[in-house]
Amino acid sequence: TTTRKSAASTQATEVGQWMKNVPQKLKNTDKALIAAYLNQLASGENTFKVRDVTNTLKSNNIKVSNPSNLMKNAEKARKLIEQVSKVGRQTTYRFTKEGEEYVRKKFPGLSKK
């Protein structure tokens, strides 16, 4: 578990560095999607959890009222992400091709890892 914690810490640091470069003029919902995508890139599993997105937003002082609902909307209505798995209340998502394109348009500073 120590390795898992240090990997999570490294991931959070990496994502935090990218979040500092997110354009301030973007809507907070788009910032949340960018945070989700950055967590997916840093995960090593090409997936993300809402919990990680929430932590990223909090640590970067970005207020989104309900990240979980935002992700459900991005999945169902906008088809930007898809659910990969669900264990208990913890859902794991992955960006669709359309979702990746959307995020890259909003944050051109991203380069494919």
N, C-alpha and C positions, 0 to 999 in steps of 0.2 A: 504493500500500500504506500510505502514511502516513495517508491519510484513513480507510482501513479500521481501522488500529490505534487512531486517536483515537475512532472510532465505537465500537469494542469497549471502549475505556477508559471512555467516557461511559456505555455500557450497563452495565458492571461497577459503576460508581459508583452509578447509578440503582438497580440491583438490590440493591446493598449497603445502601443507605438503607432500602429496603423490608424487607430481611431483619432489620434491627434491631428491627422491630415485630412479628415473628412470635412468637406466644405460646410461651413456654418450655415449657409443659406438653405440647406436641405431641410425638408420637413422631418420631424422626429420619427415618423413612421419609416421614412427612407433610411434614416440613420440606424434604426433598429434592424432593418433588412441588411444593411451593410455590416452591422455588428454580427448578425447571424452568419453571413457569408464568410466573414473573416474567421469566425469560430470554426466554421466548416473547413476552411483551408488549413487552419492550424491544428485541427483535430487528429490528422493522420489517418482518419477513417472516412473522410469525406462526408461527414455528417455533423449535425449540431443539435444541442438540446436548448430548450427555451430558458432553462435555469442559467446556462452559460451566457446567453444573450442578456438576460436580466442583470447578471453580475457585471457584464461589460458595460452596459448602459449606466448602471449605478456608479461604477468606478470612473466613468467619464462625464458624470453630472448631466446625463441626458434623461429627461423625464418622459416616459411613455406610460400612459395610464394602465394598460393591460397588455403586456407583450404576448401573453398566451393567446388572447383573442386576435391580436394582430397576426400572429402566425397562422391561426386557423383560417382567417380571412385570406391570407396570402396563399394558403393551400387550396381552399375550396373555391373562392370566387375568382381569384386572379391567376391561379395555377402557376405560381412562382416557385413553390416548394411542394415536396411530397413527403408524406409520412413514411418512414422506413420501418420503425418498430415502436412498440409501446409496452413498457414494463411498469405495472401499477399506474401511477399518475404521470410518470416520466415518459414523454414522447420524444422520439428522435426523428429529425427531419433531414432532408437533403434538397438542395436547390435543383430545379429542373433547368433544362437548357434555356428556356425563356426567362427564368428567374435569374440565371447567371448573366444573361445579356442585359436585363433590366438594371441589375446592380452595377454592372460595368459602365453603363451609360450614365448613371447617377454619380459614380465615383471613378472617373477615368484614371486616377492615380493607381488603381489596382492593376497588377500584372499577374498573369497566370503563374502559379507556383509550380 
